[in-house]
């Protein structure tokens, strides 16, 4: 997990994505994450959702744009 003692960017939490890649991408388009931002995703990434692969691709690409901390969801 990144250390943020002198962080200048935003800390953004996103949870319960459940495989909804279109909704996730829409949120990221509105948030417009920058290099100094940290996005924490809070588990439940793909369970029950219609766009599992696309969701994982979006989450994987986040590290190219900002800091990304992925927390595991419930088993």
MINUBA-260316 format. One record per residue (C-alpha): residue in one letter; y, z, x. Coordinates in nm, 3 decimals, m for minus. Layout:
MINUBA-260316
type->A | v->Y | w->Z | u->X
...
This chain:
MINUBA-260316
type->X | v->0.000 | w->0.000 | u->0.000
type->X | v->0.341 | w->m0.089 | u->0.145
type->X | v->0.569 | w->0.188 | u->0.258
type->X | v->0.907 | w->0.171 | u->0.080
type->X | v->1.134 | w->0.436 | u->0.239
type->X | v->1.424 | w->0.194 | u->0.294
type->X | v->1.331 | w->m0.070 | u->0.040
type->X | v->1.610 | w->m0.287 | u->m0.092
type->X | v->1.408 | w->m0.493 | u->m0.338
type->X | v->1.280 | w->m0.410 | u->m0.682
type->X | v->0.958 | w->m0.227 | u->m0.760
type->X | v->0.796 | w->m0.405 | u->m1.056
type->X | v->0.477 | w->m0.297 | u->m1.235
type->X | v->0.265 | w->m0.533 | u->m1.444
type->X | v->m0.044 | w->m0.407 | u->m1.624
type->X | v->m0.318 | w->m0.523 | u->m1.859
type->X | v->m0.299 | w->m0.895 | u->m1.785
type->X | v->m0.647 | w->m0.953 | u->m1.934
type->X | v->m0.670 | w->m1.316 | u->m1.821
type->X | v->m0.353 | w->m1.436 | u->m1.993
type->X | v->m0.227 | w->m1.663 | u->m1.714
type->X | v->0.041 | w->m1.834 | u->m1.924
type->X | v->0.193 | w->m1.499 | u->m2.021
type->X | v->0.173 | w->m1.376 | u->m1.661
type->X | v->0.342 | w->m1.691 | u->m1.531
type->X | v->0.614 | w->m1.663 | u->m1.797
type->X | v->0.682 | w->m1.304 | u->m1.690
type->X | v->0.698 | w->m1.403 | u->m1.324
type->X | v->0.933 | w->m1.691 | u->m1.407
type->X | v->1.165 | w->m1.442 | u->m1.579
type->X | v->1.133 | w->m1.180 | u->m1.303
type->X | v->1.181 | w->m1.433 | u->m1.021
type->X | v->1.029 | w->m1.214 | u->m0.748
type->X | v->1.201 | w->m1.228 | u->m0.409
type->X | v->1.067 | w->m1.153 | u->m0.062
type->X | v->1.198 | w->m0.794 | u->m0.067
type->X | v->1.048 | w->m0.716 | u->m0.411
type->X | v->0.718 | w->m0.536 | u->m0.458
type->X | v->0.501 | w->m0.618 | u->m0.758
type->X | v->0.226 | w->m0.370 | u->m0.842
type->X | v->m0.043 | w->m0.503 | u->m1.072
type->X | v->m0.230 | w->m0.232 | u->m1.256
type->X | v->m0.582 | w->m0.357 | u->m1.310
type->X | v->m0.750 | w->m0.523 | u->m1.607
type->X | v->m0.675 | w->m0.864 | u->m1.461
type->X | v->m0.932 | w->m1.088 | u->m1.628
type->X | v->m1.142 | w->m0.898 | u->m1.882
type->X | v->m1.146 | w->m1.068 | u->m2.225
type->X | v->m0.882 | w->m1.327 | u->m2.143
type->X | v->m0.890 | w->m1.704 | u->m2.185
type->X | v->m0.759 | w->m1.807 | u->m1.841
type->X | v->m0.952 | w->m1.609 | u->m1.581
type->X | v->m0.936 | w->m1.855 | u->m1.289
type->X | v->m0.569 | w->m1.936 | u->m1.340
type->X | v->m0.482 | w->m1.566 | u->m1.357
type->X | v->m0.656 | w->m1.498 | u->m1.026
type->X | v->m0.484 | w->m1.797 | u->m0.865
type->X | v->m0.140 | w->m1.673 | u->m0.977
type->X | v->m0.212 | w->m1.322 | u->m0.849
type->X | v->m0.341 | w->m1.456 | u->m0.518
type->X | v->m0.027 | w->m1.667 | u->m0.470
type->X | v->0.205 | w->m1.369 | u->m0.528
type->X | v->0.178 | w->m1.261 | u->m0.164
type->X | v->0.350 | w->m1.585 | u->m0.063
type->X | v->0.659 | w->m1.483 | u->m0.263
type->X | v->0.678 | w->m1.104 | u->m0.246
type->X | v->0.484 | w->m0.792 | u->m0.159
type->X | v->0.188 | w->m0.751 | u->m0.395
type->X | v->m0.010 | w->m0.432 | u->m0.444
type->X | v->m0.320 | w->m0.473 | u->m0.661
type->X | v->m0.468 | w->m0.159 | u->m0.814
type->X | v->m0.820 | w->m0.169 | u->m0.958
type->X | v->m0.863 | w->m0.129 | u->m1.331
type->X | v->m1.123 | w->0.075 | u->m1.510
type->X | v->m1.488 | w->m0.023 | u->m1.450
